[in-house]
Amino acid sequence: MKLHYVEAGRGPAVLLVHAFPLNHTMWASQIDALKDRFRVIAPDIRGFGQSATDSPWTLAQAADDLAELLDTLSVSDCALVGLSMGGYIGLPFYAKYANRVRRLILADTRARADNEAEKKGRTDLVAALEQSGAGILADRVLPRLLKPEPSPSASTQVRGIIAAASAKAAIFASQAMRDRADATPVLSQISCPTLVIAGEEDAITRVDECRAMAETIQAGRFVMIPGAGHLSNIENAEAFNAAVSAFLA
Ligand code: MLT
């Protein structure tokens, strides 16, 4: 499926894959920081931002969408940066298109599938969205996306991005994440240099879990972003950008 995307800069390609329930605009600071040295490509995943969705989808299909986008842009390989849902998509992308990944950055994400409690949480969210619409989304997800006492500017920014998500997009993405396969076996196949990032106060994908993921990956490194929760690229953009720039240098 054709995805909407923004593109900036010239050089080796960097593909930024966003979190749930956001869109490519969450990467504004990273696009700015990287565009002098890289060709930065930031798509909207199915249903989000200006990408369409009319039926349920799987993370494997979302990975195929990324490959199709790279084809459209005549990009043979890229550094793929996936944050949270972006990482859930990045791992099946690597499994199928390893030769198109020069470097991998997995931020605030995990390889394992949802456990039963997490699946139930997604099913409950889908029911609430079906009943009440997308208006409930920000209050439901924001507390876990940001650190316990977030800065007003981060809250306002993320709330604004979430407000753009439709109920349909959030429902399909929640179902896709709930039903995703365990990608743990992919970790031992990863042969490209890989950076795993975790926000110090991430309440969804914990620091220890992310560090363990880095240790499983052959050429894996780990960086913790201080003073940040799950959306570490927004809550401490300076440290996030420094880690990404150093790794991609
Ligand atoms: C995300 O940030 O993409 C989601 O919070 C991930 C999740 O709910 O597992």
py3Dmol code that shows the C-alpha trace and the ligand (Angstrom):
import py3Dmol

protein = """\
ATOM      1  CA  MET A   1       0.000   0.000   0.000  1.00  0.00           C
ATOM      2  CA  LYS A   2       1.230   3.496  -0.831  1.00  0.00           C
ATOM      3  CA  LEU A   3       2.203   5.454   2.255  1.00  0.00           C
ATOM      4  CA  HIS A   4       2.289   9.189   2.704  1.00  0.00           C
ATOM      5  CA  TYR A   5       5.755  10.348   3.737  1.00  0.00           C
ATOM      6  CA  VAL A   6       7.956  13.385   4.122  1.00  0.00           C
ATOM      7  CA  GLU A   7      11.497  13.515   2.932  1.00  0.00           C
ATOM      8  CA  ALA A   8      14.399  15.889   3.711  1.00  0.00           C
ATOM      9  CA  GLY A   9      18.124  16.106   3.005  1.00  0.00           C
ATOM     10  CA  ARG A  10      20.577  14.142   0.908  1.00  0.00           C
ATOM     11  CA  GLY A  11      22.929  11.272   1.648  1.00  0.00           C
ATOM     12  CA  PRO A  12      22.501   7.707   2.900  1.00  0.00           C
ATOM     13  CA  ALA A  13      18.822   7.005   3.601  1.00  0.00           C
ATOM     14  CA  VAL A  14      17.421   6.988   7.137  1.00  0.00           C
ATOM     15  CA  LEU A  15      13.883   5.638   7.487  1.00  0.00           C
ATOM     16  CA  LEU A  16      11.993   6.807  10.601  1.00  0.00           C
ATOM     17  CA  VAL A  17       9.059   4.587  11.637  1.00  0.00           C
ATOM     18  CA  HIS A  18       6.707   6.147  14.180  1.00  0.00           C
ATOM     19  CA  ALA A  19       4.972   4.959  17.356  1.00  0.00           C
ATOM     20  CA  PHE A  20       1.284   4.334  18.107  1.00  0.00           C
ATOM     21  CA  PRO A  21      -0.979   6.311  17.855  1.00  0.00           C
ATOM     22  CA  LEU A  22       1.180   9.034  16.377  1.00  0.00           C
ATOM     23  CA  ASN A  23       2.375   9.900  12.873  1.00  0.00           C
ATOM     24  CA  HIS A  24       5.525  11.090  11.114  1.00  0.00           C
ATOM     25  CA  THR A  25       5.383  14.490  12.821  1.00  0.00           C
ATOM     26  CA  MET A  26       6.715  12.923  16.043  1.00  0.00           C
ATOM     27  CA  TRP A  27      10.107  12.879  14.281  1.00  0.00           C
ATOM     28  CA  ALA A  28      10.308  16.647  13.667  1.00  0.00           C
ATOM     29  CA  SER A  29      13.399  17.119  15.835  1.00  0.00           C
ATOM     30  CA  GLN A  30      15.175  14.070  14.366  1.00  0.00           C
ATOM     31  CA  ILE A  31      14.459  15.159  10.783  1.00  0.00           C
ATOM     32  CA  ASP A  32      15.966  18.521  11.620  1.00  0.00           C
ATOM     33  CA  ALA A  33      19.020  16.997  13.279  1.00  0.00           C
ATOM     34  CA  LEU A  34      19.756  14.436  10.542  1.00  0.00           C
ATOM     35  CA  LYS A  35      18.841  16.153   7.295  1.00  0.00           C
ATOM     36  CA  ASP A  36      22.207  17.848   6.814  1.00  0.00           C
ATOM     37  CA  ARG A  37      23.946  14.490   6.451  1.00  0.00           C
ATOM     38  CA  PHE A  38      21.226  12.020   5.469  1.00  0.00           C
ATOM     39  CA  ARG A  39      18.242  11.539   3.208  1.00  0.00           C
ATOM     40  CA  VAL A  40      15.604  11.292   5.916  1.00  0.00           C
ATOM     41  CA  ILE A  41      12.330   9.577   5.042  1.00  0.00           C
ATOM     42  CA  ALA A  42       9.454   9.588   7.530  1.00  0.00           C
ATOM     43  CA  PRO A  43       6.280   7.765   6.480  1.00  0.00           C
ATOM     44  CA  ASP A  44       2.844   7.670   8.066  1.00  0.00           C
ATOM     45  CA  ILE A  45       1.977   4.038   8.811  1.00  0.00           C
ATOM     46  CA  ARG A  46      -1.383   2.785   7.423  1.00  0.00           C
ATOM     47  CA  GLY A  47      -4.283   4.852   8.711  1.00  0.00           C
ATOM     48  CA  PHE A  48      -2.160   7.477  10.479  1.00  0.00           C
ATOM     49  CA  GLY A  49      -1.362  10.988   9.313  1.00  0.00           C
ATOM     50  CA  GLN A  50      -2.201  11.138   5.641  1.00  0.00           C
ATOM     51  CA  SER A  51      -1.866   7.414   4.882  1.00  0.00           C
ATOM     52  CA  ALA A  52      -5.152   5.687   4.176  1.00  0.00           C
ATOM     53  CA  THR A  53      -6.555   2.528   5.690  1.00  0.00           C
ATOM     54  CA  ASP A  54      -9.781   0.768   4.848  1.00  0.00           C
ATOM     55  CA  SER A  55      -9.308  -2.676   6.313  1.00  0.00           C
ATOM     56  CA  PRO A  56      -7.442  -4.432   9.123  1.00  0.00           C
ATOM     57  CA  TRP A  57      -3.745  -5.010   8.546  1.00  0.00           C
ATOM     58  CA  THR A  58      -0.827  -6.946   9.971  1.00  0.00           C
ATOM     59  CA  LEU A  59       2.634  -5.785  10.963  1.00  0.00           C
ATOM     60  CA  ALA A  60       4.035  -7.918   8.133  1.00  0.00           C
ATOM     61  CA  GLN A  61       1.931  -5.886   5.690  1.00  0.00           C
ATOM     62  CA  ALA A  62       3.148  -2.682   7.308  1.00  0.00           C
ATOM     63  CA  ALA A  63       6.709  -3.931   6.718  1.00  0.00           C
ATOM     64  CA  ASP A  64       5.857  -4.583   3.061  1.00  0.00           C
ATOM     65  CA  ASP A  65       4.520  -1.016   2.827  1.00  0.00           C
ATOM     66  CA  LEU A  66       7.951   0.248   3.876  1.00  0.00           C
ATOM     67  CA  ALA A  67       9.676  -1.869   1.230  1.00  0.00           C
ATOM     68  CA  GLU A  68       7.263  -0.529  -1.382  1.00  0.00           C
ATOM     69  CA  LEU A  69       8.040   3.023  -0.263  1.00  0.00           C
ATOM     70  CA  LEU A  70      11.792   2.418  -0.581  1.00  0.00           C
ATOM     71  CA  ASP A  71      11.164   1.000  -4.076  1.00  0.00           C
ATOM     72  CA  THR A  72       9.156   4.081  -5.024  1.00  0.00           C
ATOM     73  CA  LEU A  73      12.005   6.295  -3.855  1.00  0.00           C
ATOM     74  CA  SER A  74      14.655   4.094  -5.530  1.00  0.00           C
ATOM     75  CA  VAL A  75      16.325   3.558  -2.160  1.00  0.00           C
ATOM     76  CA  SER A  76      18.133   0.224  -2.043  1.00  0.00           C
ATOM     77  CA  ASP A  77      18.997   0.224   1.652  1.00  0.00           C
ATOM     78  CA  CYS A  78      18.573   2.376   4.711  1.00  0.00           C
ATOM     79  CA  ALA A  79      19.244   2.855   8.366  1.00  0.00           C
ATOM     80  CA  LEU A  80      15.882   1.953   9.875  1.00  0.00           C
ATOM     81  CA  VAL A  81      14.860   3.711  13.091  1.00  0.00           C
ATOM     82  CA  GLY A  82      11.729   2.229  14.664  1.00  0.00           C
ATOM     83  CA  LEU A  83      10.295   3.516  17.921  1.00  0.00           C
ATOM     84  CA  SER A  84       7.872   1.229  19.750  1.00  0.00           C
ATOM     85  CA  MET A  85       5.270   0.231  17.106  1.00  0.00           C
ATOM     86  CA  GLY A  86       7.923   1.345  14.617  1.00  0.00           C
ATOM     87  CA  GLY A  87      10.185  -1.354  16.072  1.00  0.00           C
ATOM     88  CA  TYR A  88       7.381  -3.934  15.998  1.00  0.00           C
ATOM     89  CA  ILE A  89       7.287  -3.220  12.250  1.00  0.00           C
ATOM     90  CA  GLY A  90      11.066  -2.902  11.922  1.00  0.00           C
ATOM     91  CA  LEU A  91      11.735  -6.449  13.126  1.00  0.00           C
ATOM     92  CA  PRO A  92       9.512  -8.198  10.532  1.00  0.00           C
ATOM     93  CA  PHE A  93      10.972  -5.773   7.981  1.00  0.00           C
ATOM     94  CA  TYR A  94      14.460  -6.977   8.903  1.00  0.00           C
ATOM     95  CA  ALA A  95      13.341 -10.620   8.809  1.00  0.00           C
ATOM     96  CA  LYS A  96      12.144 -10.245   5.222  1.00  0.00           C
ATOM     97  CA  TYR A  97      14.399  -7.509   3.834  1.00  0.00           C
ATOM     98  CA  ALA A  98      17.682  -7.840   5.763  1.00  0.00           C
ATOM     99  CA  ASN A  99      19.653  -6.784   2.687  1.00  0.00           C
ATOM    100  CA  ARG A 100      17.852  -3.429   2.731  1.00  0.00           C
ATOM    101  CA  VAL A 101      18.881  -2.586   6.306  1.00  0.00           C
ATOM    102  CA  ARG A 102      22.335  -1.050   6.633  1.00  0.00           C
ATOM    103  CA  ARG A 103      21.904  -0.202  10.295  1.00  0.00           C
ATOM    104  CA  LEU A 104      19.074  -0.695  12.732  1.00  0.00           C
ATOM    105  CA  ILE A 105      17.906   1.449  15.637  1.00  0.00           C
ATOM    106  CA  LEU A 106      15.284  -0.083  17.905  1.00  0.00           C
ATOM    107  CA  ALA A 107      13.972   2.514  20.343  1.00  0.00           C
ATOM    108  CA  ASP A 108      11.607   1.840  23.259  1.00  0.00           C
ATOM    109  CA  THR A 109      10.396  -1.359  21.670  1.00  0.00           C
ATOM    110  CA  ARG A 110      10.487  -5.107  22.170  1.00  0.00           C
ATOM    111  CA  ALA A 111      10.696  -8.330  20.202  1.00  0.00           C
ATOM    112  CA  ARG A 112       8.341 -10.567  22.137  1.00  0.00           C
ATOM    113  CA  ALA A 113       4.613 -10.734  21.396  1.00  0.00           C
ATOM    114  CA  ASP A 114       2.018  -9.287  23.768  1.00  0.00           C
ATOM    115  CA  ASN A 115       1.297 -11.276  26.922  1.00  0.00           C
ATOM    116  CA  GLU A 116      -2.302 -12.018  27.907  1.00  0.00           C
ATOM    117  CA  ALA A 117      -2.714  -8.860  30.007  1.00  0.00           C
ATOM    118  CA  GLU A 118      -1.358  -6.701  27.181  1.00  0.00           C
ATOM    119  CA  LYS A 119      -3.666  -8.391  24.662  1.00  0.00           C
ATOM    120  CA  LYS A 120      -6.625  -7.754  26.930  1.00  0.00           C
ATOM    121  CA  GLY A 121      -5.593  -4.102  27.268  1.00  0.00           C
ATOM    122  CA  ARG A 122      -5.661  -3.750  23.477  1.00  0.00           C
ATOM    123  CA  THR A 123      -9.026  -5.507  23.178  1.00  0.00           C
ATOM    124  CA  ASP A 124     -10.442  -3.151  25.836  1.00  0.00           C
ATOM    125  CA  LEU A 125      -9.033  -0.134  23.991  1.00  0.00           C
ATOM    126  CA  VAL A 126     -10.593  -1.336  20.716  1.00  0.00           C
ATOM    127  CA  ALA A 127     -13.985  -1.716  22.451  1.00  0.00           C
ATOM    128  CA  ALA A 128     -13.697   1.784  23.945  1.00  0.00           C
ATOM    129  CA  LEU A 129     -12.767   3.265  20.554  1.00  0.00           C
ATOM    130  CA  GLU A 130     -15.677   1.480  18.883  1.00  0.00           C
ATOM    131  CA  GLN A 131     -18.056   2.781  21.506  1.00  0.00           C
ATOM    132  CA  SER A 132     -16.793   6.299  22.100  1.00  0.00           C
ATOM    133  CA  GLY A 133     -14.574   7.239  19.174  1.00  0.00           C
ATOM    134  CA  ALA A 134     -11.061   8.641  18.978  1.00  0.00           C
ATOM    135  CA  GLY A 135     -11.754  11.358  21.582  1.00  0.00           C
ATOM    136  CA  ILE A 136     -10.833   8.929  24.361  1.00  0.00           C
ATOM    137  CA  LEU A 137      -7.464   8.027  22.880  1.00  0.00           C
ATOM    138  CA  ALA A 138      -5.158  10.701  24.303  1.00  0.00           C
ATOM    139  CA  ASP A 139      -6.352  10.299  27.903  1.00  0.00           C
ATOM    140  CA  ARG A 140      -6.055   6.519  27.610  1.00  0.00           C
ATOM    141  CA  VAL A 141      -2.538   6.330  26.187  1.00  0.00           C
ATOM    142  CA  LEU A 142      -0.755   9.555  27.130  1.00  0.00           C
ATOM    143  CA  PRO A 143       0.060   8.645  30.754  1.00  0.00           C
ATOM    144  CA  ARG A 144       2.134   5.675  29.618  1.00  0.00           C
ATOM    145  CA  LEU A 145       3.750   7.343  26.610  1.00  0.00           C
ATOM    146  CA  LEU A 146       5.404  10.047  28.688  1.00  0.00           C
ATOM    147  CA  LYS A 147       7.361   9.999  31.943  1.00  0.00           C
ATOM    148  CA  PRO A 148       5.393  10.408  35.201  1.00  0.00           C
ATOM    149  CA  GLU A 149       5.737  14.200  35.388  1.00  0.00           C
ATOM    150  CA  PRO A 150       6.117  15.183  31.767  1.00  0.00           C
ATOM    151  CA  SER A 151       6.991  18.652  30.583  1.00  0.00           C
ATOM    152  CA  PRO A 152       3.932  20.665  29.542  1.00  0.00           C
ATOM    153  CA  SER A 153       5.452  21.146  26.095  1.00  0.00           C
ATOM    154  CA  ALA A 154       5.907  17.390  25.520  1.00  0.00           C
ATOM    155  CA  SER A 155       2.335  16.739  26.732  1.00  0.00           C
ATOM    156  CA  THR A 156       0.927  19.411  24.457  1.00  0.00           C
ATOM    157  CA  GLN A 157       2.918  18.213  21.461  1.00  0.00           C
ATOM    158  CA  VAL A 158       2.002  14.548  21.874  1.00  0.00           C
ATOM    159  CA  ARG A 159      -1.649  15.293  22.673  1.00  0.00           C
ATOM    160  CA  GLY A 160      -1.807  17.346  19.474  1.00  0.00           C
ATOM    161  CA  ILE A 161      -0.364  14.506  17.383  1.00  0.00           C
ATOM    162  CA  ILE A 162      -2.716  11.942  18.945  1.00  0.00           C
ATOM    163  CA  ALA A 163      -5.698  14.215  18.262  1.00  0.00           C
ATOM    164  CA  ALA A 164      -5.062  13.679  14.554  1.00  0.00           C
ATOM    165  CA  ALA A 165      -5.551   9.876  14.802  1.00  0.00           C
ATOM    166  CA  SER A 166      -8.893   8.417  13.719  1.00  0.00           C
ATOM    167  CA  ALA A 167     -10.671   5.695  15.685  1.00  0.00           C
ATOM    168  CA  LYS A 168     -10.356   3.371  12.697  1.00  0.00           C
ATOM    169  CA  ALA A 169      -6.583   3.832  12.487  1.00  0.00           C
ATOM    170  CA  ALA A 170      -6.161   3.224  16.213  1.00  0.00           C
ATOM    171  CA  ILE A 171      -8.412   0.145  16.139  1.00  0.00           C
ATOM    172  CA  PHE A 172      -6.592  -1.507  13.225  1.00  0.00           C
ATOM    173  CA  ALA A 173      -3.167  -0.723  14.681  1.00  0.00           C
ATOM    174  CA  SER A 174      -4.172  -2.016  18.138  1.00  0.00           C
ATOM    175  CA  GLN A 175      -5.403  -5.257  16.591  1.00  0.00           C
ATOM    176  CA  ALA A 176      -2.219  -5.582  14.515  1.00  0.00           C
ATOM    177  CA  MET A 177      -0.033  -5.103  17.609  1.00  0.00           C
ATOM    178  CA  ARG A 178      -2.174  -7.458  19.713  1.00  0.00           C
ATOM    179  CA  ASP A 179      -1.977 -10.209  17.110  1.00  0.00           C
ATOM    180  CA  ARG A 180       1.686  -9.760  16.213  1.00  0.00           C
ATOM    181  CA  ALA A 181       4.006 -12.750  16.131  1.00  0.00           C
ATOM    182  CA  ASP A 182       6.894 -13.183  18.535  1.00  0.00           C
ATOM    183  CA  ALA A 183       9.883 -11.615  16.782  1.00  0.00           C
ATOM    184  CA  THR A 184      12.441 -12.854  19.329  1.00  0.00           C
ATOM    185  CA  PRO A 185      13.949 -15.331  16.824  1.00  0.00           C
ATOM    186  CA  VAL A 186      14.747 -12.377  14.522  1.00  0.00           C
ATOM    187  CA  LEU A 187      17.146 -10.900  17.105  1.00  0.00           C
ATOM    188  CA  SER A 188      19.714 -13.657  16.622  1.00  0.00           C
ATOM    189  CA  GLN A 189      19.548 -13.187  12.827  1.00  0.00           C
ATOM    190  CA  ILE A 190      20.426  -9.494  12.949  1.00  0.00           C
ATOM    191  CA  SER A 191      23.920  -9.039  11.580  1.00  0.00           C
ATOM    192  CA  CYS A 192      24.023  -5.289  10.928  1.00  0.00           C
ATOM    193  CA  PRO A 193      25.194  -2.814  13.581  1.00  0.00           C
ATOM    194  CA  THR A 194      22.208  -2.214  15.849  1.00  0.00           C
ATOM    195  CA  LEU A 195      21.521   0.391  18.497  1.00  0.00           C
ATOM    196  CA  VAL A 196      18.871  -0.258  21.125  1.00  0.00           C
ATOM    197  CA  ILE A 197      17.596   2.857  22.897  1.00  0.00           C
ATOM    198  CA  ALA A 198      15.426   3.092  26.008  1.00  0.00           C
ATOM    199  CA  GLY A 199      14.021   6.089  27.853  1.00  0.00           C
ATOM    200  CA  GLU A 200      15.073   5.884  31.497  1.00  0.00           C
ATOM    201  CA  GLU A 201      11.461   6.116  32.684  1.00  0.00           C
ATOM    202  CA  ASP A 202       9.793   4.111  29.923  1.00  0.00           C
ATOM    203  CA  ALA A 203       6.702   2.474  31.460  1.00  0.00           C
ATOM    204  CA  ILE A 204       5.845   0.330  28.411  1.00  0.00           C
ATOM    205  CA  THR A 205       9.146  -1.167  27.295  1.00  0.00           C
ATOM    206  CA  ARG A 206      11.412  -1.148  30.342  1.00  0.00           C
ATOM    207  CA  VAL A 207      15.113  -0.298  30.332  1.00  0.00           C
ATOM    208  CA  ASP A 208      16.151  -3.794  31.434  1.00  0.00           C
ATOM    209  CA  GLU A 209      14.124  -5.429  28.690  1.00  0.00           C
ATOM    210  CA  CYS A 210      15.703  -3.155  26.070  1.00  0.00           C
ATOM    211  CA  ARG A 211      19.209  -3.738  27.434  1.00  0.00           C
ATOM    212  CA  ALA A 212      18.645  -7.505  27.288  1.00  0.00           C
ATOM    213  CA  MET A 213      17.490  -7.161  23.677  1.00  0.00           C
ATOM    214  CA  ALA A 214      20.752  -5.357  22.800  1.00  0.00           C
ATOM    215  CA  GLU A 215      22.727  -8.154  24.437  1.00  0.00           C
ATOM    216  CA  THR A 216      20.959 -10.766  22.302  1.00  0.00           C
ATOM    217  CA  ILE A 217      21.865  -8.980  19.071  1.00  0.00           C
ATOM    218  CA  GLN A 218      25.285  -9.880  17.696  1.00  0.00           C
ATOM    219  CA  ALA A 219      26.418  -6.315  16.966  1.00  0.00           C
ATOM    220  CA  GLY A 220      24.032  -4.712  19.444  1.00  0.00           C
ATOM    221  CA  ARG A 221      24.744  -1.617  21.523  1.00  0.00           C
ATOM    222  CA  PHE A 222      22.585  -0.029  24.170  1.00  0.00           C
ATOM    223  CA  VAL A 223      21.999   3.581  25.157  1.00  0.00           C
ATOM    224  CA  MET A 224      19.697   4.836  27.894  1.00  0.00           C
ATOM    225  CA  ILE A 225      18.131   8.261  27.420  1.00  0.00           C
ATOM    226  CA  PRO A 226      17.968  10.060  30.781  1.00  0.00           C
ATOM    227  CA  GLY A 227      14.912  12.033  31.838  1.00  0.00           C
ATOM    228  CA  ALA A 228      12.683  10.453  29.192  1.00  0.00           C
ATOM    229  CA  GLY A 229       9.779   8.036  29.173  1.00  0.00           C
ATOM    230  CA  HIS A 230       8.564   5.890  26.284  1.00  0.00           C
ATOM    231  CA  LEU A 231       8.689   8.649  23.659  1.00  0.00           C
ATOM    232  CA  SER A 232      12.371   9.206  24.335  1.00  0.00           C
ATOM    233  CA  ASN A 233      12.894  10.995  20.997  1.00  0.00           C
ATOM    234  CA  ILE A 234      10.493  13.731  22.152  1.00  0.00           C
ATOM    235  CA  GLU A 235      11.150  13.889  25.896  1.00  0.00           C
ATOM    236  CA  ASN A 236      14.915  14.181  25.527  1.00  0.00           C
ATOM    237  CA  ALA A 237      15.447  14.943  21.869  1.00  0.00           C
ATOM    238  CA  GLU A 238      18.944  16.253  22.485  1.00  0.00           C
ATOM    239  CA  ALA A 239      20.239  13.002  23.997  1.00  0.00           C
ATOM    240  CA  PHE A 240      18.263  10.878  21.514  1.00  0.00           C
ATOM    241  CA  ASN A 241      19.653  12.807  18.540  1.00  0.00           C
ATOM    242  CA  ALA A 242      23.186  12.657  19.914  1.00  0.00           C
ATOM    243  CA  ALA A 243      22.958   8.863  20.314  1.00  0.00           C
ATOM    244  CA  VAL A 244      21.520   8.382  16.836  1.00  0.00           C
ATOM    245  CA  SER A 245      24.008  10.754  15.182  1.00  0.00           C
ATOM    246  CA  ALA A 246      26.983   9.077  16.878  1.00  0.00           C
ATOM    247  CA  PHE A 247      25.750   5.633  15.881  1.00  0.00           C
ATOM    248  CA  LEU A 248      25.101   6.613  12.250  1.00  0.00           C
ATOM    249  CA  ALA A 249      28.370   8.571  11.872  1.00  0.00           C
TER     250      ALA A 249
END
"""
ligand_1 = """\
9
MLT
C 3.766 2.676 20.819
O 4.341 3.583 21.418
O 3.946 2.447 19.618
C 2.812 1.819 21.595
O 2.624 2.366 22.840
C 3.352 0.449 21.693
C 2.481 -0.470 22.487
O 1.361 -0.106 22.868
O 2.910 -1.612 22.696
"""
view = py3Dmol.view(width=600, height=400)
view.addModel(protein, "pdb")
view.setStyle({"model": 0}, {"cartoon": {"style": "trace"}})
view.addModel(ligand_1, "xyz")
view.setStyle({"model": 1}, {"stick": {}})
view.zoomTo()
view.show()
